[in-house]
Amino acid sequence: MTVSETANSSGGTLYVVATPIGNLEDISARALRILREVSLIAAEDTRHSARLMAHFGIGTPLAACHEHNERSEEGRFLGVLGDGKDVALISDAGTPLISDPGFRLVRAARAAGFRVVPVPGACALIAALSAAGLASDRFVFEGFLPAKSAARRARLQLLQEEPRTLILYEAPHRLLDCLSDLAEIFGEARPAVLARELTKTYETLKGLALGELRDWVRADPNQQRGECVLVVGAGRRRRVTRQSMRRPCAYSICCLASCRSSGRRAGRGNYRRAQESALSAGARAQMNAAACLRCLASASTLRGGESIGQSLLRAAAVAGRGGKSGLHRAKCQVTPGRRELRKVPQKTTA
């Protein structure tokens, strides 16, 4: 017996029920039975779920539980459970909580001592992975990437060398932009699979190198519709050798302060605030702060024997004087006993 099975035995049970992601035949007999037996169904969209309930002849009352009201309605659902009645939690499609609402309710129910029971079923990310033909023994799910280009590219920079298969959800209107960023940052040769409209009439599973997949989607607007899952092959960690350290690093420490405000902060000696500011603003310069910090820390001496901290402040101040946008880059040239930073202005077009 688990703790959840013994705690608060007088209370009700919260069932986390998976529903179909397209094909209605994918719902389980157990899920249908529970949806009929519970006293209340907490649904992401009651109008959408009402059609599903009508199809299967289920008359259980529905109550909205979505990202905008989950916190305020939490007490209502806990009150039902406290009265000894059972509640089922469902999303519009697939397994609740997986890039869908429900986390707060599940957490609150467990904290209050109520049983929380999963009722497994359809899940788009698992369905895509199972048919992608990419390594499935180890994988990581990133959900939806940030909608803004700069933030999305910054996140992909962090995932560039992820050694596990990567699974993403993406909105159809951002699919092409996402693929373009993936191809540029991960490399056009990285294998990937687009799983679109899974279990539906126009189900598509297309596996190509990222560059080819981007071009294929660009050439066919129909591929930019529906629910999309991207499965990307694992990356390879780069071996840091003395030879590779002699080559210019991709993004320099100047990118840690690639906006004027962070440069001014660094000029006042407040490097921590400069770094925090640059972690958001510096994404516009496609920065990779972690790699540059490792690269910089590996040098025993810097310009004129200055300390690492002094070099950080100097580099940040230089970036802060980089014009209106401050998006200047500087490449780090490492030599066995010395590092030099040279400022390379960003190219402009007429």
C-alpha positions in Angstrom: 0.0 0.0 0.0 1.3 3.5 -0.9 0.9 6.6 1.1 -1.7 8.0 -1.3 -3.8 4.8 -0.9 -3.9 5.1 2.9 -4.1 8.8 3.5 -7.4 10.6 4.1 -9.4 7.4 3.5 -12.6 9.3 4.2 -12.0 11.6 1.3 -12.6 11.2 -2.4 -10.1 10.3 -5.1 -8.8 12.6 -7.9 -8.4 10.6 -11.1 -6.0 12.1 -13.7 -7.6 10.7 -16.9 -6.0 10.7 -20.4 -8.4 11.3 -23.3 -7.8 10.8 -27.1 -5.5 13.1 -29.0 -7.5 12.5 -32.2 -8.9 9.1 -32.7 -11.8 8.5 -30.3 -11.2 4.8 -30.3 -8.0 5.4 -28.3 -9.8 6.0 -25.1 -9.7 3.1 -22.6 -12.6 1.2 -21.1 -11.3 2.1 -17.7 -11.3 5.8 -18.5 -14.9 5.6 -19.7 -16.0 3.8 -16.6 -14.3 6.4 -14.3 -15.7 9.3 -16.2 -19.2 7.9 -15.7 -18.7 7.1 -12.0 -17.1 10.2 -10.6 -19.2 13.1 -9.2 -17.5 15.8 -11.2 -15.2 16.2 -14.2 -12.6 19.0 -14.1 -12.1 19.9 -17.7 -9.7 22.3 -19.5 -12.5 23.4 -21.9 -16.0 22.4 -20.9 -17.4 23.0 -24.4 -14.8 20.8 -26.0 -15.1 18.1 -23.5 -18.9 18.2 -23.6 -18.8 16.9 -27.2 -16.5 14.0 -26.1 -18.9 13.2 -23.2 -21.9 13.3 -25.6 -20.2 11.0 -28.0 -19.8 8.3 -25.3 -23.1 9.0 -23.6 -21.6 10.3 -20.3 -23.7 12.7 -18.3 -21.3 13.6 -15.4 -21.3 17.3 -14.7 -18.3 19.3 -16.0 -16.5 22.2 -14.4 -13.8 24.4 -15.9 -10.2 23.9 -14.7 -7.8 25.8 -16.9 -4.7 27.9 -16.5 -6.7 31.1 -15.9 -8.9 29.8 -13.1 -7.1 26.8 -11.7 -5.8 28.7 -8.6 -9.2 30.3 -7.8 -11.2 27.1 -8.4 -8.9 24.8 -6.5 -10.9 25.1 -3.3 -14.1 24.0 -5.1 -12.5 20.7 -6.3 -10.9 20.1 -2.9 -14.3 20.7 -1.3 -15.9 18.0 -3.5 -13.0 15.6 -2.6 -13.4 16.5 1.1 -17.1 15.5 0.9 -15.9 12.0 0.0 -16.8 12.3 -3.7 -14.5 11.5 -6.6 -13.3 14.0 -9.3 -11.8 13.3 -12.7 -9.3 15.7 -14.2 -9.1 15.8 -18.0 -7.5 18.1 -20.6 -8.7 18.8 -24.2 -6.6 16.0 -25.6 -4.0 13.6 -24.2 -2.7 13.3 -20.7 -3.4 16.2 -18.3 -0.5 18.2 -16.9 1.7 17.4 -20.0 1.9 21.0 -21.4 -1.7 21.3 -20.1 -3.3 22.6 -16.9 -3.8 20.5 -13.7 -0.5 20.8 -11.9 -1.8 23.0 -9.1 -4.9 20.9 -8.5 -2.9 17.6 -8.3 -0.3 19.2 -6.0 -3.1 20.6 -3.8 -4.9 17.3 -3.6 -1.8 15.4 -2.7 -0.9 18.0 0.0 -4.4 17.7 1.5 -3.9 13.9 1.7 -6.4 12.9 -1.0 -5.6 9.9 -3.3 -4.4 10.9 -6.8 -4.7 8.0 -9.3 -3.4 8.2 -12.9 -5.6 6.6 -15.6 -3.0 6.3 -18.5 -3.8 6.7 -22.2 -2.9 8.8 -25.2 0.1 11.1 -25.0 1.3 12.9 -28.1 5.0 13.0 -27.1 5.1 9.3 -26.4 3.2 8.4 -29.6 5.6 10.5 -31.7 8.7 9.0 -30.0 7.5 5.5 -30.5 7.2 5.9 -34.3 10.1 8.4 -34.9 12.9 5.8 -35.3 15.2 7.8 -33.1 16.9 6.6 -29.9 14.2 6.2 -27.3 16.1 4.7 -24.4 16.9 8.2 -23.1 14.9 11.4 -24.0 14.0 14.8 -22.7 10.7 16.6 -23.1 10.9 20.4 -23.4 7.3 21.1 -24.1 6.7 24.4 -26.0 9.7 26.6 -26.6 9.4 30.4 -25.9 7.3 32.1 -28.5 9.7 35.1 -28.9 12.6 34.4 -31.3 15.3 35.7 -29.0 14.2 33.6 -26.1 13.7 30.5 -28.2 17.2 30.8 -29.7 18.7 31.2 -26.2 16.9 28.1 -25.0 18.1 26.1 -28.0 21.6 27.3 -27.3 21.4 25.5 -23.9 20.0 22.4 -25.6 22.5 22.3 -28.5 24.7 19.5 -26.9 21.8 17.6 -25.2 22.9 13.9 -25.3 19.4 12.6 -25.2 16.7 12.6 -27.9 14.8 15.9 -27.7 11.0 16.2 -27.9 9.2 19.5 -28.5 5.7 20.7 -29.0 5.2 23.6 -31.3 2.3 25.7 -32.5 1.7 25.4 -36.3 2.1 29.1 -37.0 5.6 29.0 -35.4 6.7 25.6 -36.8 8.8 27.0 -39.7 10.5 29.6 -37.5 11.3 26.9 -34.9 12.7 24.6 -37.6 14.8 27.4 -39.0 16.3 28.1 -35.6 16.9 24.4 -34.9 18.7 24.0 -38.2 20.9 27.0 -37.6 21.8 26.2 -34.0 21.8 22.4 -34.0 23.2 22.1 -37.5 21.3 21.2 -40.7 22.5 17.6 -40.6 20.9 16.7 -37.2 18.2 14.1 -37.8 14.6 15.0 -36.8 11.0 13.9 -37.2 7.9 16.0 -37.6 4.9 14.2 -36.1 1.8 16.2 -37.1 -1.9 15.5 -36.5 -1.2 12.2 -34.8 -4.1 9.6 -34.9 -6.1 12.0 -37.1 -7.1 11.9 -40.8 -4.1 13.8 -42.0 -1.5 12.2 -39.7 2.0 12.9 -40.9 5.4 11.5 -39.8 8.3 12.9 -41.8 11.9 12.2 -40.9 14.7 14.2 -42.5 17.8 16.2 -41.6 16.8 19.5 -39.9 17.8 21.6 -42.9 15.8 19.3 -45.3 12.8 19.2 -43.0 12.7 23.0 -42.7 12.8 23.3 -46.5 10.1 20.6 -46.9 7.7 22.4 -44.4 8.4 25.8 -46.1 7.5 24.3 -49.5 4.1 22.9 -48.3 1.9 25.2 -46.3 -0.3 22.3 -45.4 2.4 21.0 -43.1 2.0 24.2 -41.0 -1.4 23.2 -39.7 -2.6 21.1 -36.8 -0.9 19.8 -33.7 2.9 19.4 -34.1 5.5 17.3 -32.3 9.2 17.6 -33.1 11.5 14.8 -32.2 15.2 15.7 -32.7 18.2 13.4 -32.5 20.7 13.6 -29.7 23.6 16.0 -29.9 27.2 15.2 -29.2 29.2 16.9 -26.5 32.3 18.7 -27.8 35.6 17.6 -26.5 37.6 20.5 -25.2 41.2 20.1 -26.3 44.1 22.5 -26.2 43.9 22.7 -30.0 40.2 23.6 -30.0 40.8 26.2 -27.3 43.1 28.0 -29.7 40.2 28.6 -32.1 38.0 31.7 -31.6 35.1 30.8 -29.3 31.6 31.2 -30.9 30.4 33.9 -28.6 32.6 36.0 -26.3 32.2 37.2 -22.8 31.1 40.6 -24.2 27.8 39.0 -25.0 27.2 38.8 -21.2 26.5 42.6 -21.4 25.2 43.0 -25.0 22.8 45.9 -24.1 23.7 49.4 -23.0 22.0 49.1 -19.7 24.0 46.0 -18.6 27.2 47.8 -19.8 26.5 50.7 -17.6 25.8 48.5 -14.6 29.1 46.6 -15.3 30.9 50.0 -15.5 29.7 50.7 -12.0 31.1 47.4 -10.8 27.8 45.6 -10.5 28.6 42.6 -12.6 25.9 40.3 -11.1 23.1 42.7 -12.3 24.9 43.1 -15.6 24.9 39.4 -16.1 21.3 39.0 -15.2 20.3 41.7 -17.6 22.4 40.3 -20.3 20.9 36.8 -20.0 17.7 38.2 -21.4 18.9 41.1 -23.6 22.0 39.2 -24.7 19.9 36.6 -26.4 19.5 39.0 -29.2 23.2 38.6 -29.9 22.8 34.8 -29.8 25.0 34.7 -26.7 26.3 31.6 -25.1 27.4 32.8 -21.7 28.2 29.4 -20.1 30.7 28.4 -22.9 32.4 31.8 -22.7 32.7 31.7 -18.9 34.3 28.2 -19.1 36.6 29.4 -21.9 37.6 32.6 -20.0 38.2 30.8 -16.7 40.6 28.3 -18.4 43.1 31.1 -19.1 45.7 31.6 -16.4 46.4 35.2 -17.3 44.5 37.8 -19.2 45.4 41.2 -20.7 48.2 42.8 -18.8 47.8 40.3 -15.9 44.3 41.5 -15.1 42.0 39.3 -13.1 39.0 37.4 -14.5 36.6 39.8 -12.7 38.4 42.9 -14.2 38.2 41.3 -17.6 34.5 40.7 -17.3 33.8 44.3 -16.3 36.0 45.6 -19.1 34.3 43.4 -21.7 30.8 44.3 -20.4 31.7 48.0 -20.5 32.9 47.7 -24.1 29.7 46.0 -25.1 27.7 48.7 -23.4 29.3 51.3 -25.7 28.3 49.3 -28.8 25.8 51.8 -30.2 22.1 52.0 -29.9 21.5 48.3 -29.7 24.8 47.3 -28.2 24.8 44.2 -30.2 28.6 44.0 -30.8 30.5 40.8 -30.6 34.0 40.1 -29.7 35.8 36.8 -30.3 38.2 35.3 -27.8 41.5 34.2 -29.2 43.2 31.9 -26.7 47.0 31.5 -26.7 48.9 29.3 -24.2 49.5 32.0 -21.7 47.4 34.9 -22.8 43.9 35.9 -24.0 43.1 38.9 -26.1 39.6 40.3 -26.8 39.1 42.1 -30.0 35.8 43.9 -30.7 34.1 42.9 -34.0 31.3 45.2 -35.0 28.0 43.6 -36.0 27.5 43.7 -39.8 24.8 46.1 -41.0 22.9 46.1 -44.2 22.1 49.1 -46.2 
